[in-house]
Amino acid sequence: MEPFNSPAVADDPNAANGNGRGPVLELDGLSAGWGRKRVVFEVDLHVEEGEVVGILGHNGSGKSTTIKAILGTNPAQSGHVRYQGRDVTRAGSKANVRSGMALIPSERFVFANLTVLDNLLLGGGNMPDASKRAERLELVYHLFPILRERSQQLAGTLSGGQQRMVSLGLALMSGPKLLMLDEPSLGLAPTVVQQIFDTVRHLADTEGLSVLLLEQNVAQALRIVNRVYVMRSGRVILEETVEQMRERPSYWELF
């Protein structure tokens, strides 16, 4: 697999600087859970345009519940979600997806019995302009050339890393403004993780894509994020810049 040809991220101290164009996402006292059980408590965070923000924490810390409440698949119990300046706390997932949110879950989300191309075309189904769909498809193929080569292969027969690329490509086909990634490094080889993370950083820098990255792989996350929130037991216990996090001698006390 050819690596994505992007600028070096780890060696450029300015590579992970947000563009500062304004907040795309703001959470104000967001609490959420399942049924009557509350597992996320009064979360405050924000993501600027063109910024990659990491949420770090172990399994069970509330990361996934938080982004599902943002998207609207799991309704918020209290607090507010503002997206592009609008309160979307009760908008619902369909409306939020149409307005430019996209979420890639931790499992390898592809339509296994469809070809790679059909998966990608489904991702662009809400885009009525055929020429724009074609442009997005070319962008995905540029980012992940292997998907062009495997375009007629059933997605379920691809390797784990290639399926992750399909899921990311599927999300990108809709032209999202806010991309939420749940544990994208899970179960993947380090070289594939690096390629996917570099691609995410590239999209933030070149397209102004705002990204909320949920990760346990601290080292990989710190290569591309601007800021970090650390969650423990459903609460945000720390917010730091990537530079502040890198200066820590150890992360164990945070988790």
C-alpha positions in Angstrom: 0.0 0.0 0.0 1.4 3.4 -1.0 1.5 5.9 1.9 -0.5 9.1 1.4 1.8 11.8 0.1 1.1 14.5 2.7 3.5 17.0 4.4 5.4 15.7 7.4 3.2 16.2 10.4 5.3 15.1 13.3 8.3 17.2 12.4 6.5 20.4 11.7 5.6 22.3 14.8 3.1 24.5 12.9 1.4 21.6 11.1 -1.2 21.1 13.9 -2.2 24.7 14.3 -5.9 25.4 13.8 -7.0 28.0 11.3 -9.0 29.8 14.0 -11.9 30.6 11.6 -14.6 30.3 14.3 -16.4 27.6 16.3 -18.1 24.8 14.3 -19.2 22.8 17.4 -19.8 24.0 21.0 -21.1 21.8 23.8 -22.4 23.6 26.9 -23.1 21.4 29.9 -24.0 18.3 27.8 -25.2 15.3 29.7 -26.3 12.1 28.1 -26.8 8.4 28.7 -29.0 5.4 27.9 -32.6 5.5 29.1 -32.6 6.9 32.6 -28.9 6.1 33.2 -26.6 9.1 32.8 -23.0 8.3 31.8 -21.8 11.7 30.5 -22.0 14.7 32.9 -21.9 18.4 32.0 -19.4 18.3 29.1 -18.1 21.6 27.8 -16.0 21.6 24.7 -15.6 23.4 21.3 -14.1 22.7 17.9 -13.0 25.5 15.6 -13.1 25.4 11.8 -10.1 23.5 10.5 -9.2 22.2 13.9 -8.5 18.6 15.0 -9.6 18.1 18.6 -8.9 14.9 20.5 -11.0 13.3 23.2 -8.8 10.9 25.1 -9.8 8.3 27.6 -10.2 4.6 28.3 -13.2 2.5 27.2 -16.2 3.5 29.4 -15.0 7.0 29.9 -18.0 8.4 27.9 -16.3 9.4 24.7 -18.6 7.4 22.3 -21.8 8.5 24.2 -20.7 12.1 23.8 -20.4 12.0 20.1 -23.6 10.1 19.6 -25.4 12.8 21.6 -23.8 15.4 19.3 -25.0 13.6 16.2 -28.4 13.0 17.8 -28.5 9.2 17.6 -28.6 9.2 21.4 -30.5 12.3 22.6 -29.0 14.6 25.1 -30.5 14.5 28.6 -29.5 18.1 29.4 -27.2 20.9 28.2 -26.8 22.2 24.6 -25.2 21.3 21.3 -24.5 24.2 19.0 -23.3 23.5 15.4 -22.3 26.4 13.2 -24.0 28.7 15.7 -27.3 26.9 15.8 -28.7 25.0 18.7 -29.1 21.4 17.3 -29.6 19.7 20.7 -33.0 18.3 19.6 -32.4 18.3 15.8 -32.0 14.6 15.4 -29.4 12.6 13.5 -30.9 12.9 10.0 -31.1 16.7 10.1 -27.5 16.9 11.5 -26.1 14.7 8.8 -27.8 16.8 6.1 -26.3 19.9 7.7 -22.8 18.5 7.4 -22.0 16.2 10.4 -20.5 12.8 9.8 -19.6 10.0 12.3 -17.4 7.0 11.7 -18.0 4.4 14.4 -15.2 2.3 15.9 -16.3 -0.8 14.1 -15.4 -1.1 10.4 -18.6 0.4 9.0 -18.9 -0.6 5.4 -21.7 -2.3 3.4 -19.9 -5.6 3.1 -22.0 -7.0 0.2 -21.5 -3.9 -2.0 -18.5 -2.9 -4.1 -16.1 -0.2 -2.9 -17.5 2.1 -5.6 -21.1 1.5 -4.6 -20.2 2.2 -0.9 -18.7 5.5 -1.9 -21.6 6.5 -4.1 -24.0 5.8 -1.3 -22.0 8.2 0.8 -22.7 10.9 -1.7 -26.4 10.1 -2.1 -27.5 13.3 -0.4 -25.5 15.4 -2.9 -27.9 16.2 -5.8 -25.2 17.7 -8.1 -23.7 14.8 -10.1 -20.6 16.8 -10.9 -19.9 17.5 -7.3 -20.3 13.8 -6.5 -17.7 13.0 -9.1 -15.4 15.6 -7.6 -15.8 14.1 -4.2 -15.1 10.6 -5.6 -11.9 11.8 -7.2 -10.9 13.4 -3.9 -11.4 10.1 -2.1 -9.4 8.2 -4.8 -6.7 10.8 -4.6 -6.5 10.3 -0.8 -6.6 6.5 -1.0 -5.4 5.3 -4.4 -5.9 1.7 -3.3 -9.7 2.3 -3.4 -9.6 3.1 -7.1 -7.7 -0.1 -7.7 -10.3 -2.1 -5.7 -13.4 -0.1 -6.8 -15.2 -3.2 -8.1 -14.2 -5.4 -5.2 -16.7 -6.3 -2.5 -16.0 -4.1 0.5 -16.3 -7.0 2.9 -13.4 -8.8 1.3 -10.9 -5.9 1.9 -8.4 -5.9 4.7 -9.2 -4.1 7.9 -7.2 -1.0 7.0 -8.8 -0.8 3.5 -12.2 -1.1 5.0 -11.4 1.8 7.4 -10.4 3.8 4.3 -13.7 2.9 2.7 -15.6 4.1 5.8 -13.7 7.3 5.8 -14.2 7.8 2.1 -17.9 7.1 2.5 -18.1 9.9 5.1 -16.1 12.3 3.0 -18.4 11.8 -0.1 -21.1 13.9 1.6 -18.7 16.9 2.0 -18.9 17.1 5.8 -18.0 20.2 7.8 -17.6 18.2 11.1 -16.1 14.7 11.1 -16.3 12.6 14.2 -14.0 9.6 14.4 -14.4 6.9 17.0 -11.2 5.0 17.7 -9.9 5.0 14.0 -6.7 3.2 15.0 -8.5 0.2 16.6 -7.1 -3.1 15.3 -5.0 -1.5 12.5 -1.3 -1.8 11.6 0.8 1.3 12.6 1.6 2.2 9.0 -2.2 2.2 8.2 -3.0 4.3 11.2 -0.3 6.8 10.3 -1.7 7.1 6.7 -5.3 7.6 8.0 -4.3 10.2 10.6 -2.1 12.1 8.1 -5.0 12.2 5.7 -7.3 13.6 8.4 -4.8 16.3 9.2 -4.4 17.1 5.5 -8.2 17.6 5.1 -8.3 19.9 8.1 -5.5 22.0 6.7 -6.7 22.1 3.1 -10.5 21.9 3.3 -11.1 23.5 6.7 -12.6 20.2 7.9 -13.3 20.2 11.6 -12.5 16.9 13.3 -13.4 15.4 16.7 -11.1 12.5 17.2 -11.8 9.9 19.9 -8.7 7.8 20.7 -6.8 5.7 23.2 -3.6 5.8 21.1 -2.2 9.0 22.7 1.0 9.1 20.7 -0.7 8.9 17.3 -3.4 11.4 18.4 -0.8 14.0 19.5 0.8 13.9 16.0 -2.2 15.7 14.4 -4.4 17.3 17.1 -4.5 21.0 18.1 -6.1 20.5 21.5 -7.0 17.6 23.8 -9.8 16.9 26.2 -9.3 14.0 28.6 -12.4 12.2 29.8 -12.7 10.0 32.9 -16.0 8.5 34.3 -18.1 10.6 32.0 -16.6 13.9 32.8 -14.0 16.1 31.1 -11.1 16.4 33.6 -8.6 18.3 31.5 -8.3 20.5 28.5 -4.8 21.2 27.1 -3.1 22.3 23.9 -1.1 19.6 22.1 2.1 21.4 23.2 1.1 21.1 26.8 0.3 17.5 26.5 3.6 16.7 24.8 5.5 18.3 27.7 3.9 15.8 30.2 6.4 13.2 31.3 3.6 10.6 31.7 -0.1 10.3 30.9 -0.9 7.5 33.3 -2.2 9.8 36.0 -4.9 11.1 33.6 -6.4 7.7 32.8 
